[in-house]
Amino acid sequence: MSGLQRGLGWLAVASLTAGIVMALGVAPREATQGNVQRIMYVHVPAILIAYLAFAVVLVASVIYLWRRAAGADRLAHASAEVGVVFTGINIATGSIWGKPTWGTWWTWDARLTSASIMFVIYLGYLLLRAMIEDRERGARFAAVLGIVAALDIPLVHFSVYWWRTLHQPSTLLRPGPAPMDPTFVVALTINLVAFALLYAYFLARRVRLLEREEQVLA
Amino acid sequence: MIYARRAWIVLWKDLLSERRSKETLNALFFFSLLLLFLFQFTLGADRERLVAALPGLLWLGFILSGLVGLGRAFLAERENDCWEGLLLAPGDKSAIYLGKVAGNLLLMLLVEAILLVLFAVFFNLDLAAHLLPLAPVIGLGTIGFAAVGTLFGAMTAHVRARELLFPVLLLPVQVPVLLGAVKATEAVLLGEPLAAVGHWLGLLAAADVIYLTVGVLTFDAVLEA
């Protein structure tokens, strides 16, 4: 592990610690939802960084098809894995938050639905990679799927939003933008930075590991 | 012009071999008939429940038969070194993609027409009253399905577990098309004008354009094999 990676890892640990302290200690208790709301400090950064991760998959996939650079393929692979993990964290925390707030673990709410569809699409992406033995072919096919998947995300969003909202007005409590205490924003920003650093660290580690795997197999 | 001709040749070749073997179409016809039985037996004889679920059942039928049909589109190319022939074909390879999409589209539309008639007979679907507004909905939905299905079918043709991987990749990506098509079909069957589902038709059209564009641009990388 290079010094730079090690530094990145420690930076991620430090900022995550700061984020937890801010979220659990410093940020005020939300008036209506109580302490449950604090899960938002994990929930929101996770999905935002997952979007970033899938955007990286798209860019790396395009670069791979264009230049056939093995590095771009490893980047896409690693970023998709981390993105799936972060989407999973988002769905799990949302479900935990939903139980006391909505009274149910799962509801076909627009955002829940689109996040879970995105999760399944990229799980399929990883499955495709795992199922193709030929490395170069796997990289090509995954790049095509990485592009289709990323362009599909806005379509999924619109369709699910219309599906849930246009025909039946939601009676559920929505996590809309309420007038927020600035401490909320500060705590959220710190956690967002922490998750971004964690993403960068995971990405760097995973790319390195994929590189080593290829060296061993070569 | 020569590009369109190349696409046409691929389409014509597929149509010809299908006309001579009738392999896929016969099986798909039988399959869609069985689907009708399946829907009837699993949902029971309750007429009202069937009518309420009709738009969903209709598209379930389209998609299940589409999955079976599209997954086979490139299997024929794997025999007798046909794949090498496609690779050696001169010019832009995306013409092959468009030819294959057109072939798959025709196949699916044919099976969908059969299913519509079967639905009219078995489930009392008033086809004559709804066919005109249904046509654009079914057309736009099927184009999106065929565009991605053809691309993924070419990819999974090389994978051992293709029967598993093909639907697993295709279905989640097709969620927007499925939602749009089912919602628009539902509205049409309720007698609403097409203008009321304009946003869904717009979404389907956008999906079609996006999928076809990506397919044309990336098919080269898929065909390489």
Interface residues (C-beta under 8 A of the other chain):
Chain A: L65 I117 V120 I121 G124 L127 L128 M131 I132 R137 R140 F141 A143 V144 L145 I147 V148 A149 L151 D152 L155 V156 F158 S159 V160 W162 W163 L166 H167
Chain B: V148 L151 F152 M155 H158 V159 R160 A161 L165 V168 L169 P172 V173 V175 P176 L179 G180 K183 H199 W200 L203 A206 A207 I210 Y211 V214 T218 A221 V222 E224 A225
